[in-house]
Amino acid sequence: MNSGGTGLTHIDASGEAHMVDVGDKAETTRIATAEGHVRMAPATLQLIIEGNAKKGDVIGTARLAGIMAAKQTSNLIPLCHPLMLTKISVDITNDDALPGLRITATAKLTGKTGVEMEALTAVSVACLTVYDMAKAADKTMEIGGIRLLEKSGGKSGDFRHPEHPT
């Protein structure tokens, strides 16, 4: 799969992994949006929507977990820079067609490096939290579709996933 990039930025000439030096990069506004979903039995989705899960408010807890995770990305992903996020939002909507929940996260800052990993981490942890909170009702849930939808800012410019509607 071609990402459109010119090479791996975290690998040096000798093939060793290193954190990228962003010291000379210009500060720009950077925004990234990612998505994912949790597919589940229709009865499990109904249980969550009605607020009857044994562990409590699944959607509210997953939203909070995603926000908290975005702020911890550099502690979880070895070569990510610690960032001063100015915004992180996590939106969770029910989708009867899955059936399940669709999760979208947007991260924003003004800085020298992008926020794609923060948005992806928020979505991933929100999905995992949904699973954790509803697993007593449905161990067959499936997490999937985690991907970057779009990003803007920085030297590499804007990106929009080809399957992402405008």
C-alpha positions in Angstrom: 0.0 0.0 0.0 1.5 3.3 -1.0 1.2 6.1 1.5 2.5 8.7 -0.9 5.6 9.3 1.3 9.2 9.3 0.1 10.6 7.0 2.8 10.6 6.1 6.4 11.4 9.1 8.6 12.2 7.3 11.8 14.9 5.1 10.3 18.4 6.5 9.9 21.0 5.7 7.2 22.2 2.6 9.2 18.6 1.3 9.6 18.3 2.2 13.2 15.1 3.7 14.7 15.4 7.3 15.9 13.0 10.1 16.9 12.9 12.7 14.1 14.5 16.0 14.9 11.7 18.6 14.4 13.7 21.5 15.8 14.1 23.4 12.5 10.6 22.8 11.3 8.2 25.8 11.1 5.2 25.9 13.5 1.9 25.5 11.7 -1.6 24.6 12.7 -2.0 20.9 12.4 -5.2 18.9 12.5 -5.8 15.2 12.1 -9.0 13.1 12.1 -9.1 9.4 12.5 -11.9 6.8 12.7 -12.7 3.3 13.7 -15.6 1.1 14.8 -16.8 -1.6 17.1 -19.1 -4.1 15.5 -21.4 -5.9 17.9 -24.7 -7.8 18.2 -27.7 -5.7 17.8 -28.8 -6.5 21.4 -25.5 -5.2 22.7 -25.8 -2.0 20.7 -29.3 -1.5 22.2 -28.0 -2.2 25.7 -25.3 0.5 25.2 -27.7 3.1 23.7 -30.2 2.6 26.5 -27.5 3.0 29.1 -28.0 -0.4 30.6 -24.5 -1.8 30.5 -23.4 -3.3 33.8 -20.2 -1.1 33.9 -22.2 2.2 33.3 -22.1 4.8 30.6 -20.1 3.1 27.8 -20.2 6.0 25.3 -19.2 8.7 27.8 -16.5 6.6 29.3 -15.1 5.6 25.9 -15.1 9.3 24.9 -13.1 10.3 28.0 -10.7 7.4 27.6 -10.0 8.5 24.0 -9.3 12.0 25.1 -7.0 10.8 27.9 -5.2 8.5 25.5 -4.5 11.2 22.9 -2.7 13.1 25.7 -0.6 10.1 26.5 0.4 9.1 22.9 4.2 9.9 23.4 4.2 7.6 26.4 2.6 4.7 24.4 4.3 5.0 21.0 8.1 5.0 21.4 9.2 7.6 18.7 6.3 10.1 19.1 7.1 13.6 20.4 5.3 14.8 23.5 2.8 17.4 22.2 0.8 20.3 23.7 -2.6 19.6 22.1 -4.9 22.5 21.9 -7.9 20.3 21.0 -9.0 16.7 21.1 -12.5 15.6 20.4 -13.9 12.1 20.3 -17.3 11.6 18.7 -19.2 8.2 19.1 -22.3 7.5 17.1 -24.4 4.4 16.8 -24.6 2.7 13.4 -27.4 0.1 13.0 -25.9 -1.0 9.6 -22.7 -2.3 11.4 -24.4 -2.9 13.9 -22.2 -1.0 16.4 -20.5 2.2 17.2 -18.5 4.5 14.9 -15.7 6.5 16.6 -14.1 9.6 15.2 -11.4 11.6 16.8 -9.9 15.0 15.9 -6.6 16.3 17.3 -5.3 19.8 16.9 -2.3 22.0 17.8 0.1 24.7 16.5 3.5 23.1 16.4 6.3 21.5 14.6 5.0 18.0 14.2 1.7 16.4 13.2 -1.1 15.0 15.4 -2.0 11.9 13.3 -0.8 9.5 16.0 -2.8 11.3 18.7 -6.0 11.0 16.7 -5.4 7.3 15.9 -4.5 6.6 19.5 -7.7 8.3 20.7 -9.8 6.2 18.4 -8.0 3.0 19.3 -8.4 3.4 23.0 -12.0 4.5 22.7 -12.7 1.3 20.8 -10.9 -0.8 23.4 -12.9 0.9 26.1 -16.2 0.1 24.4 -15.1 -3.5 24.2 -14.0 -3.6 27.9 -17.2 -2.1 29.1 -19.5 -4.3 27.0 -17.6 -7.6 26.9 -19.8 -9.1 29.7 -22.7 -8.9 27.2 -20.9 -9.7 24.0 -17.4 -11.2 23.7 -17.8 -11.5 19.9 -17.4 -7.7 19.3 -15.0 -6.8 16.6 -12.8 -3.7 16.5 -11.8 -2.5 13.0 -11.5 0.2 10.4 -9.0 2.2 12.3 -7.5 4.7 9.8 -6.5 8.3 9.3 -9.2 10.2 7.5 -7.5 13.5 6.9 -4.7 15.7 8.1 -3.6 19.3 7.4 -0.6 21.4 8.1 3.1 20.8 8.0 5.6 20.4 5.2 3.9 17.3 3.7 0.7 19.3 3.2 -2.8 18.0 3.4 -4.1 14.4 3.1 -7.6 13.1 2.7 -8.3 9.4 2.6 -9.6 8.5 -0.9 -12.6 6.7 0.6 -13.4 9.6 3.0 -16.4 11.6 1.8 -16.0 15.4 1.4 
